[in-house]
Amino acid sequence: MTSGSSGSALFTKPWKGIIDCYRTYLPVNDNTPIITLHEGNTPLVFAPHITKLCNIPGLSVYLKVEGANPTGSFKDRGMTVAVSKAIEEKSKAIICASTGNTSASAAAYAARARANGYKMDCFVLVPKGYVALGKLSQAMIYGAKVIQIKGNFDEALSLVKEIVSKYPVTLVNSLNPFRIEGQKTGAFEICEQLGKVPDVLAIPVGNAGNITAYWKGFCEYAKNDRPIMIGFEASGAAPIVQNKIIEKPETVATAIRIGNPASWKQAVNAAKESNGFIDTVTDEEILNAYKIIHQEEGIACEPASAASVAGLLKSAKAKKISPESTIVCILTGNGLKDPDTAINQGKSEGLEANPDLKEIITILDF
Ligand SMILES: *Cc1c(COP(=O)(O)O)cnc(C)c1O
């Protein structure tokens, strides 16, 4: 791996996606058709306000803005590899269960596969009423067949697993190992962008594929210099922390509204091997962080993404973060994904006026 010097491929070549950049670290070969939307190479932005809020000497907090990916979430890193491999294996259809972002990404990469001349259908099962509007609209307009089921994500995933065992269609949930392979490139990028390995990585945990992928990435990047992994579940959807399957998970952070994570063991292992931990954050803590990230850092993300920052703030307050640490919080998805929550949490809901100067000046209240 090239490290943070100016010789890094990340900064010197025109960007053509994570497979092009990290080819030797990924399970691709000359026969793999590369289906890419030039995902990856997302911004790593210093967060001065959150750094200050932590109130621990010598801290630097950075945000990895994964919402800048082509469909607005980190899922694209995994999907480019999963769909490329599906085509290499002559598959003509992909399917997933999704809280929204996996479906948006799968639908887009299937469309891109068709652009490259392959037959590729995309089928999606989502929990009805629990997918943020932006994500649902993406899956539909990219041309997937979207079925809204009257059940939760865990039920959708069981159904999809049964379907792929009986029909010729490729699963592109994070149970698909190629997803994890692609997503580990986020860890490589962070090390190159920082010019070093961070001390702490804070990350939301839902189905637990991403914490698994980041840990794999850091382990491959440097054996003796790895971050402490701290993962955060929503308190109403915290099977790992409570050490039991949650039948009816509930949280405002719909992307992590999962009660029986597929990569449960791997997530526990990442926390343990890295001397880190997995903890919970309440919806109130998530929404507080969501507002801070937008209003005090000028960066957008969706509610689930804010779990990383909420978790960091909680951990800092409990003095579980060492002084002088460099910390990266993964902002997993784009702010535009969930306009309903943004409007609810914003400062101007319901403010209306006649086109009358006096009335408006009164409301502005300078
Ligand atoms: C998928 C997703 C998560 C959860 O990631 P897992 O790999 O399922 O743990 C968190 N945030 C967003 C925005 C997501 O789309």
Ligand as a Chemical Component Dictionary entry (heavy atoms), coordinates in Angstrom:
data_LIG
# 
_chem_comp.id                   LIG 
_chem_comp.type                 NON-POLYMER 
_chem_comp.pdbx_formal_charge   0 
_chem_comp.three_letter_code    LIG 
# 
loop_
_chem_comp_atom.comp_id 
_chem_comp_atom.atom_id 
_chem_comp_atom.alt_atom_id 
_chem_comp_atom.type_symbol 
_chem_comp_atom.charge 
_chem_comp_atom.model_Cartn_x 
_chem_comp_atom.model_Cartn_y 
_chem_comp_atom.model_Cartn_z 
_chem_comp_atom.pdbx_ordinal 
LIG C1 C1 C 0 -26.277 0.723  5.384 1  
LIG C2 C2 C 0 -26.142 1.953  6.200 2  
LIG C3 C3 C 0 -25.663 1.939  7.517 3  
LIG C4 C4 C 0 -25.359 0.675  8.248 4  
LIG O1 O1 O 0 -24.279 -0.017 7.710 5  
LIG P1 P1 P 0 -24.140 -1.585 8.033 6  
LIG O2 O2 O 0 -23.059 -2.034 7.149 7  
LIG O3 O3 O 0 -25.458 -2.178 7.724 8  
LIG O4 O4 O 0 -23.815 -1.679 9.488 9  
LIG C5 C5 C 0 -25.491 3.137  8.178 10 
LIG N1 N1 N 0 -25.800 4.304  7.597 11 
LIG C6 C6 C 0 -26.271 4.365  6.342 12 
LIG C7 C7 C 0 -26.600 5.692  5.764 13 
LIG C8 C8 C 0 -26.458 3.198  5.604 14 
LIG O5 O5 O 0 -26.946 3.275  4.369 15 
# 
loop_
_chem_comp_bond.comp_id 
_chem_comp_bond.atom_id_1 
_chem_comp_bond.atom_id_2 
_chem_comp_bond.value_order 
_chem_comp_bond.pdbx_ordinal 
LIG C1 C2 SING 1  
LIG C2 C3 SING 2  
LIG C2 C8 DOUB 3  
LIG C3 C4 SING 4  
LIG C3 C5 DOUB 5  
LIG C4 O1 SING 6  
LIG O1 P1 SING 7  
LIG P1 O2 DOUB 8  
LIG P1 O3 SING 9  
LIG P1 O4 SING 10 
LIG C5 N1 SING 11 
LIG N1 C6 DOUB 12 
LIG C6 C7 SING 13 
LIG C6 C8 SING 14 
LIG C8 O5 SING 15 
# 
